[in-house]
Amino acid sequence: MGYDRTVSVKGSFEQVQREVRDALAEQGFGVLTEIDVQATLKAKLGHDMEPYLILGACNPPLAHQALEADRSIGLLLPCNVVVRADGDQVVVQAVDPGTMVTLTGLDAMAPVAREATLRLDAALASLKGTGA
């Protein structure tokens, strides 16, 4: 089972991660959390790696609907979006909201997942980078 929605964009990591934040905001998602995996692994393990951010994106109306259907869905919230360098491109990945339906087995989660998928796909499709 696939669990991601992925695009690759040409451009600098800094530029693309700013575009990702803007694209998410345009679709009603706020970034609640940010994990700089590169910095964390360097500080804790002395490990060098490419730039890698995990953004915890939340669309409050959709989160509310999901929580009303299943209080335990908080285990799958917020929607994680990864922005990572990959050679001369930046890969942007969002968790597929359909996993909420698959994992919970709740029909009530389907409309929330559909709407979240539409919004995340629109955000990903809007990324331009340089030459993408």
C-alpha positions, 0 to 999 in steps of 0.5 A: 500500500502506498502511503505518500503523495510525492513531487520532485522540484528543481530549486534550492532547498530554502526556496522550495521549503518556503514554497511548500509552506505558502502552498500549504497555507493557500490550501488552509493548512498551518504548519504546527510543528517542524522537525529539522532532521538534518540538524537533529541527527548532527547534534545528537549523533554527529551524523551528516545528511542532506537537508530534511524537514518534517512539517506537521501540517494541519487544516483545522476544519478537517482535523475537527471532522476527523476527530469527531469521527474518531478521537484516536485519529490524533495518532495520525495527525497532523499531516506530515509533509517531508521536504528533503534534498535529493541531488539537484532536486528537492523532494516533497512528500505528503502522507496520503490522507487515504491511510486514515480510512484504510487504517481506521476502517471508518466510512466516516473518515472517507470524506475527510480524507478525500478533501484533505487529498484534494487540498494536499494534491493542489498544494503539491501541484502548485510548487514551481521551484526553478525549472519544474 
